[in-house]
Amino acid sequence: MPLLPARSGKVPRDAVHHPLFARCYARVSVRAETRLGMGQVRERLLRGLSGRVIEIGAGNGLNFGHYPGDVSEVVAIEPERRLRRLAVEAALRAEVPVDVVPGAAEALPVKSEGFDAAVVSLVLCSVRDVPRALGELRRVLRPGGEVRFFEHGRGGGRVMTFSQRALDRTLWPALSGGCHLSREPVRALRDAGFELGPYRRLLMPEQGPVLPASYCVLGTAWRPEASA
Ligand SMILES: C[S@@+](CC[C@H](N)C(=O)[O-])C[C@H]1O[C@@H](n2cnc3c(N)ncnc32)[C@H](O)[C@@H]1O
């Protein structure tokens, strides 16, 4: 789906512009698939999905190879230009149809209630406005539709949570493409009106040093059947 041209006739600036981060993420994330076990986590994240799926902030498309064959279509939203280009390449290799679309979580360029499931992995840390992004997610899911999430956030003892908050207020977001360390994805999903399904907390990497970004959660939530 192309971006609408601005009134001037020029293509509008990308909603997210982090060229240096994008370059680094494209390299580091591929290594993390095997070295940190991220490939296995993605497999668990997407297992059993079916129907039409929307993936928010798809990055370089590392989830695409893990979608099960029962998924009829993935619409993958990615605002960052370099990552989007890599996602398009990954989409060509995927076994399910994947359409990579520019756009931001806070204003999804798709119709309401058009999806059976939504996927967010390592994205809620980076969106500018979490409640708005989750409101959009709710809008585009059909009633009873499922959210699969793999996110990192606040965790550890007092020293760790203090460090996470301090980093969020200083260097971290600028260095890491707008990422925040001390967000609480499970609480945010609940506050946005999703019903929480099973979720489990895990450290990434599962072995080795515990870092401020290690505190992860992998799980499922639903848009309630009767929600507006
Ligand atoms: C750490 S990367 C994760 C990429 C991918 N989901 C994965 O699992 O590897 C964060 C991604 O969120 C995207 N992002 C940042 N702000 C966003 C926004 N407002 N809406 C949608 N995606 C956003 C970035 O461009 C980037 O692709």
The ligand as a MOL file (V3000), in Angstrom:
LIG
                    3D

  0  0  0     0  0            999 V3000
M  V30 BEGIN CTAB
M  V30 COUNTS 27 29 0 0 0
M  V30 BEGIN ATOM
M  V30 1 C 13.7320 -3.6570 17.9810 0
M  V30 2 S 12.9780 -3.5260 16.4480 0 CHG=1
M  V30 3 C 12.0120 -5.0370 16.3890 0
M  V30 4 C 11.7360 -5.4770 14.9990 0
M  V30 5 C 10.9270 -6.7890 14.8600 0
M  V30 6 N 9.6000 -6.6550 15.3860 0
M  V30 7 C 11.6140 -7.9640 15.4670 0
M  V30 8 O 10.9770 -8.6970 16.2310 0
M  V30 9 O 12.8060 -8.1670 15.1750 0 CHG=-1
M  V30 10 C 11.7310 -2.2870 16.7220 0
M  V30 11 C 10.9190 -2.0240 15.4870 0
M  V30 12 O 9.8300 -1.1510 15.8060 0
M  V30 13 C 9.6970 -0.2300 14.7430 0
M  V30 14 N 8.9810 0.9540 15.2260 0
M  V30 15 C 9.4480 1.9910 15.9310 0
M  V30 16 N 8.4790 2.8950 16.1570 0
M  V30 17 C 7.3590 2.4000 15.5690 0
M  V30 18 C 6.0310 2.8770 15.4240 0
M  V30 19 N 5.6470 4.0380 15.9590 0
M  V30 20 N 5.1550 2.1200 14.7470 0
M  V30 21 C 5.5250 0.9240 14.2210 0
M  V30 22 N 6.7710 0.4290 14.3250 0
M  V30 23 C 7.6730 1.1570 14.9870 0
M  V30 24 C 11.1220 0.0440 14.3150 0
M  V30 25 O 11.2090 0.6450 13.0490 0
M  V30 26 C 11.6860 -1.3620 14.3780 0
M  V30 27 O 11.4400 -2.0470 13.1840 0
M  V30 END ATOM
M  V30 BEGIN BOND
M  V30 1 1 1 2
M  V30 2 1 2 3
M  V30 3 1 2 10
M  V30 4 1 3 4
M  V30 5 1 4 5
M  V30 6 1 5 6
M  V30 7 1 5 7
M  V30 8 2 7 8
M  V30 9 1 7 9
M  V30 10 1 10 11
M  V30 11 1 11 12
M  V30 12 1 11 26
M  V30 13 1 12 13
M  V30 14 1 13 14
M  V30 15 1 13 24
M  V30 16 1 14 15
M  V30 17 1 14 23
M  V30 18 2 15 16
M  V30 19 1 16 17
M  V30 20 1 17 18
M  V30 21 2 17 23
M  V30 22 1 18 19
M  V30 23 2 18 20
M  V30 24 1 20 21
M  V30 25 2 21 22
M  V30 26 1 22 23
M  V30 27 1 24 25
M  V30 28 1 24 26
M  V30 29 1 26 27
M  V30 END BOND
M  V30 END CTAB
M  END
